[in-house]
Amino acid sequence: MSTFKIKKNLLKMRHYSLKFFLKNYSNKYLILRLKGGLCNKLYCLFSACDIALKQNAFIVEPDFGWTNRILFSDIYDIEYFNEVMSKYNNGKTLMIAKDKIVKNKFLKFFSLKLIDNDIDLWNYSEKELKIERKSGVISSESTKLKVIEALRLKPEYENIVEEYVSNRVEIAIQIRTESDWTKHAKFLQVSDKEESVFVNLDKVMNMLQALSKSKSLFFTSGENHHEIKSYLEKLNYNSNYFFDPKLEYEINAAINFEICCRASAFIGNSRSSYSSLISLKRAFLLDNDESFIYNYGNEIHRRIDKGLQTVAYESISKKTIVS
């Protein structure tokens, strides 16, 4: 029998034993599969950390990346993450660096300490969010708040953020006109006629000019940075953005995320998990509740939900408290 077939059979045996005999995750090392873009992956990570903390388990450093596969530690400071999370984990390390646990690929097939997580992490997160959205309350003990506290960029990326915010970013805005968002908006049905999922750049800027006389603006977008900047220049805006094509897409997204978090005011789309998570971090960790949306009616509204609600009207009318 070939080595490949042996490995394949061992994998099947291991998967069977884990599925039917080892439902308890205690003292196991959970192998994660995160899905979606950066912030969707982070919501999945919140779920994985919650499961691990409740079941006395560990998590194997997960993969990130949109165009290329990278690791959590290629974006974030894993040592700082574990330092913060150890406060909630009886002093123990929560995330094990992948290069430390899978040095020999054959060990993965023999070690029953390594286990594939079979819980749907996105659904796990959505169930918690559904309860929070209905009640308007986020527990101060929520694992996602602990993880947000523990997420710090690698030093070289943190330096980029500091360079951008050193002169004070007055207004940061997420412009959601990317091709994937355009497609998403066509399929996402909303019942409120005042709410829009897709808002074109002309309309966004008309609303912004009605709200503020400031002509200084930082914008973040997944595509068309040069075109957006040129458009803003025609409106006499002194605009700025960050995108380094040499960096993986989600590293760029994480750097932009932090710049937006530290702006004096942030404007986004309530239907975007990226906008919502920025608003949550600003309100919870940075004590800045000056976050707004542009996808309801014909004006920009201040959020009072701390980034919890996705429905536009609820994000500006249903107050969220952390208790």
N, C-alpha and C positions, 0 to 999 in steps of 0.2 A: 504493500500500500504506500502511495506517495506521501511525502511530508504534508502537502497541501490537504489531502483527504484526511489524514490523521488530525490535523489542526481543525478541519471543518467538523469532524465527528466529535472532537473534544468540546468544541464550541456549542454544538447541539446538546451534548450531555450536560454541560455546565448551565446552559440556558434553561433546560428542563428542570434541573435540580433547584435552581434559583427560583423559578416560577412557581413550583409546586411545594417546595419544602422550606424555603428561606424567605418568607414574607417579612420577617422582622429585620429592619435595617440597622439595629443596634450594633455599634462597633464595626459597621461596614463602610466601605469607601464607594460612594455613589458616583457612577459615571453618568454624566448629563448630556442631553442633546437639547440645546437651546434653539429656538426658532424665531424667524422674523428679523427685523432690523435691530439696531442697537438697543432701543428702549424696550421693544418686545422681548429681546433676550434678557434684559435686566429684570423685567417683570418675572420671567421664568426663573432667573437666579434668585429673586426674592423668595419664590416658592420653594426652591431647592434648599435654601438656607433655613427656611422655616421647618421643613421636614427634617433636616439634619439636626437642628437644635432640639426639636421635640422628640426625636428618636435616638438621640445620642450617637449620631453617625457623623461621617466626614464626607466632604465632597471633593472629587478629583477636579482639578483645575479644568474648566470647560473651554471649548473652542468658541471663538468669536469670528467676525469677519464677514463681509458682504461679497466682495469679489475674490478674496483669497482667504484661506483658512489661517487664522492666527490664534493666539492664546489670550486668555484673560490678562496675563502678565505682560502682554505686548501693548496693552492699553493702560492698565491700572497697576498701582503699586501693591503687589500681593502681600508684601510684608506688613505694610500699613493696614491693609484689609484684615489680616489675621490678628494684628495687634488690637484693633478696635473690636472685632467680633469675639475675641477671647474674653472680653468683659462679660459677654452674655453666654459663654460656653465653658464656664468653670475653669477659665484660664487656659483652655486647650485650643490648639490650632484647628480652624474649621476647614480651610481649603488647602489641600495638599498639592503642591506644584507637580504638574504632570511629569516633568523630567525626573522627579524623585521617586515616583511610584511605578512607572512603566519603563524601567531601564532595560529590562529584558522582556521582549514581547511575549515569550512563551509563558512567563509568570502570570500573564493576564488570564491564560486558559486554565491554569491549575489553582490559582489562589481564589478561595471562596470569600476572601475579604473584599475583593473587587466585585461590585454588583451593578448591573445596569438598572438605573432608575426606571420603573415602569409606571410611574404616576404621571399623568398629563399635567405638566407644570403650568401651561397656559390656562387650562381650565381650573386648576387649583387656585391660581391668582384671580381669575374672573369670579369665582365663587365668593372669595373674600371681598373683592371690590363691589360685588352686587349688594352684599350686606351693608357695607360702608356707605355706598351711594344712597341706599334707601334710608338709612338712619342719619346720614350726615355727620357721622362720628368716625374718626380714626383713632384707635387705641394708641396711647403713647408707648405701649409695649409692642406695637406692630413690628414684625421682623423687617418689613420693607423700610421702615424709618431707620432701623439699626444698620441695614445694608447701605442705605444712602449715605449715612454718616461715615461708613467705612470705605466708600469709593473715593479714591484720590488718584489722579493721573500720575503716570510715571514722571519723574522729575523733569525730563527734557520737554515733556508736553505741558506740564504745569508752568514751566518757564515761558512757553508761548502764550498761555492764558494771561499770565502776569504782565507780559509785554503789552498785550492788547488792552487790559483793563487799567493799567497804570495811570493813564490819562483820563480815566473815568468814561465808561460807556454809558451815555445818557439813555438812549433807547436801543434795544435790540429787538429784532423781529424775525420770526420764522416765515419765510415765503414758501408756501406749499403749492408750487405750480409744476412740480416734476412730472415726467411722463407716467411714472407708476401711480402717483397720486391722482392724476387725471383719470386713469383707468379705474382706480379704486372708487372715486367719487361717482362714477357712472352706475356702479352696482350697489352703493350704499344708499338705501332709501331712508329718508327722514320724513316724519309726519308733519312737523311744523314748517309752514311755508316761509317763515321768516329766517329759517336756518339754511345755510349753504355749507356743503362739504368742500366744494371747490370755489375759491374766490379769485378772480383774475387780478393781476398786478395793478391794472388801472384802478380798479375799485378799491383795492387795499390802500393805495397811495392817496386816493381822494379822501378816504376816511381818515387817514393819518394826518393829512394836511388840515383837515377840519378840527382835529384833536389838539395838535401841537404845532407851534411855530418853529420849533427846533429843526435845523437843517443838518444835524449830525446824526448819523444812523449806522448801526452795525446790522447787517443782515446775514442770515444763514439759509442756505438752500442746497439741495442735493445736486442741482444741475444749473447750467446756464449762468454762471456767476458773472462773466464778462458782459453778457447781454443785460442782465439786471443792473449792474453798475452803470452801464452806459445810459440806460433808461433813467436811472435816478439822477445822473449828472444833468440830463435835460431838464429835470425838475429843480435843479440847483441844490441838490443834496450832496453833502460831503459824506459819502458812504464808504464803508469798509467791510471786508469779509475775510475769512480765512479758509483757504483750501490749498492743500499741498498734494499734487498728483502723485508724488513719490510715496505718500503714506497710504495705507489701506483705508478704504472708504469709512469704516467704522472708527478708525483712529481720528480721522477728520471730524466725524460726527461727534465724538466724545469731547474733542477740544472745543468745538462750537458750542456744545451743550454747556460747558463750564463758563464760557464767555457770556452766554445768555443768562446764566444763573446770576452772574455778578453785575449785570447791568442795573442801572437805577430803575428802569422800567422794561418789562418784557411783553411783547405782543405776539400771540400765536393763534392757532386753530384748535378749538376744543376737541375736535375729532382726531387730533394727532396725539399719539401716546408720547411723542417727543416733546411737544408743547406742554402737555399735562404734567409730565414728570419734571420738567424744568420748573413749572409753577409750584409743584409740591416741594421740591428742594428749596426753592427761594423762600417759601412760607415757613417751612418747618425748620430747616437748618440755618438759613441765613437771615431769618426774621425780616423778610421783605415780601410783603403781600401785594406789591404793585405789579400785578400780572393781569393781562387783558386778552380779549379775543376779538377777532374781526369777522367772524363767520355768523353773526346774527344781525339781521336787519341791515341798515345802511350806515351804521356807526360802530365805533370801537367801544366795547363795554369792559368794565373792570370785573375780574373774577372775584367771587367771594367763597369759592369752593376749595381753595388750596390745590387746585389741579385734579380734584377727585372725579368730577362729572365729565362725561363725554357729550351729553346732550347740551347744546349751546345755551338754551334758556336756563336750564338747571345750573349751569356753571356760573351764571350771573345773578341767580335768584335764590339758590339753596345754599345757605351758609354751612361750611364745614368747621367742626371743632376737633381739636386733638385733646383727648382726655385720658 
